[in-house]
């Protein structure tokens, strides 16, 4: 069984980030740090951070019981692993793209 601690720490960091953003909105402190035209974007960002934290926690809690049997062709396995990595990089790059589109 692999170590799930990095996923749990990432989920904790995302949850803290999302909750702090939502707290800034609730208290009104966000006006001190952010341009007024961008304040409406912080609410969805806070919710997305909390949702991603929940997804990471659920992924860390899954058992390996539903894993498929190992493949005989190692090259085919490498192609599938790189496809999963590319999708993960897309989710990481999406906030950066949105940040550049809405300066």
N, C-alpha and C positions, 0 to 999 in steps of 0.2 A: 504494500500500500504506500502510495506516495505521500509526501509531506504537504499538507493543505494550509500550513501557517501563512505563507506569503499571500494566498488568496484571501484569507481572513483579515490580514493586516491591510490589504488593499481595500477590502470592503469597509473596514473601520475608517480608513482615511477618507474614502468617498462619502460615507455617511456623515462624518464630522464636517467635511467641506459643504455638503448640501444643507445640513442643519444650520451651519454658521451663516450661509448665504440667506437662508429663510429667516433667521433671527435678525440679520441686518435689515431685511425688508420690513419685518414686524416692528422693530425699534425705530426705524427711520435713520439709522446710522449710514445707510447706503448712500444718502445724499452727500455725505462728507467725502466719500471715496470714488464715486462713479458719476459720470456725466448724466444729467437728467434724462437725456434721450435714450439711454441704454438701460435704465432701471427696469423697464418692463421685460427685458430679456433675462434678468436674474431669477425670476420666479420659475420659469421652465428649466433653467440650468440647475437650480437647487433641487427640483423634483427629479430631474434626470439623474443627478448624482445619487439621490436616495434610491431610485429604482435600480440603477446599476449596482449599488451596494447589495441590494437584495438578490439580484441575479448572481453576483459573485458568491454570496453566502449559500445560495441554493446549489451552485456548481461545486462548492467545496464540500457540501454535505452529501453529495451523491455517492453511492457505493459503486464499486467496480463489478458488481454482479451482472450488470447488463452489457458488459463488454463483449465484443465479437471475437471469434477465434482468430488467432494470428494468421496473417496472409503468408502464402508461400513465396511470393515474388516481392523482394525487398524494394526494388525500384518503384513498384506501384505504390507501396506504402509511403515512400518519400514524396511522391507527387501529391498524395492526399494530405499529408502533414503540411506541405507548403501552401496548399489551398486554404487550410484552416488558419494558418498564420497570416495570410494575406487579408482574410476577412477580419481578423483581430486588429491588424494595422489600420484597416479602414475605419473601424470604430474609434481608434485612438486619434486618427487624423481628422475625423469629422469635426470635432470642436475647433481645431485650428483653422479649418476651411471656413467655418461659420464666423470665426473671429476675424478673418481677413475680409469676408464679404460685408460685414457690418462693423466698420471701424468706429 
